[in-house]
Amino acid sequence: MHFPMKSAYTIKEAQKNLSAVVRHAERGSLATITRRKKPVAHIISAERLSAIAETMEILADSAAMKAIRDAEAGKGKWYSIEDLAD
């Protein structure tokens, strides 16, 4: 029988079931660690953390953000595939 994984764990539960908590995070879910019913930490996969870091880098790049805003406003430059160099 398969039981759904919970997403919040007390510190004691997380210590007892660390492997399961890590597997939960590896599947792309956020595992929240609580103390006295308040979140104190989160466990996420390395892949998800990498994606977050990449997004933050793009958001911090003013040229990239301008290009995104221009594209969203329909002001972006378009090139045909034939115009691009090999």
C-alpha positions in Angstrom: 0.0 0.0 0.0 1.3 3.5 -0.9 0.9 6.3 1.5 1.3 9.9 0.3 4.3 11.7 1.7 3.6 14.5 4.0 5.3 17.9 3.4 5.9 19.1 6.9 8.0 17.3 9.5 8.9 18.0 13.1 12.6 18.0 13.7 12.3 14.7 15.5 10.3 13.2 12.6 12.8 14.5 10.1 15.7 13.0 12.1 14.0 9.6 12.3 13.0 9.6 8.6 15.8 11.5 7.0 16.1 9.2 4.0 12.4 9.5 3.3 12.5 13.3 3.7 15.4 13.6 1.2 13.6 11.3 -1.3 10.6 13.5 -1.0 12.7 16.6 -1.8 14.5 14.7 -4.7 11.1 14.1 -6.3 10.7 17.9 -6.6 8.6 18.5 -3.5 9.4 20.9 -0.7 10.0 19.3 2.7 9.4 21.8 5.6 10.9 21.2 9.0 9.0 22.6 11.9 9.7 23.4 15.5 6.6 24.0 17.7 4.5 24.0 14.6 6.4 26.9 13.0 8.6 26.4 9.9 12.3 26.6 10.7 13.9 25.0 7.6 13.2 23.6 4.2 14.8 20.8 2.3 14.8 21.0 -1.5 16.5 19.0 -4.2 19.9 20.2 -5.6 18.2 20.5 -9.0 15.5 22.8 -7.7 18.0 24.9 -5.8 20.1 25.2 -9.0 17.0 26.4 -10.9 16.2 29.0 -8.2 19.8 30.3 -8.4 19.6 30.5 -12.2 16.4 32.5 -12.0 17.9 34.9 -9.4 20.9 35.4 -11.7 18.6 36.3 -14.6 16.5 38.6 -12.4 19.7 40.4 -11.3 20.9 40.9 -14.9 19.4 44.3 -16.1 20.1 43.5 -19.8 18.3 40.2 -19.6 15.4 41.7 -17.8 15.1 44.5 -20.4 15.1 41.8 -23.2 12.4 39.9 -21.4 10.3 43.0 -20.9 10.8 44.0 -24.5 9.8 40.5 -25.7 6.7 40.5 -23.5 5.7 43.9 -25.0 6.2 42.6 -28.5 9.3 44.8 -29.0 11.8 41.9 -29.2 13.9 41.2 -32.3 13.1 38.1 -34.3 15.5 36.2 -36.5 14.8 33.4 -38.9 16.8 30.2 -38.4 18.5 30.8 -41.7 19.9 34.2 -40.5 21.7 32.6 -37.6 25.3 31.5 -38.0 26.2 27.8 -37.7 
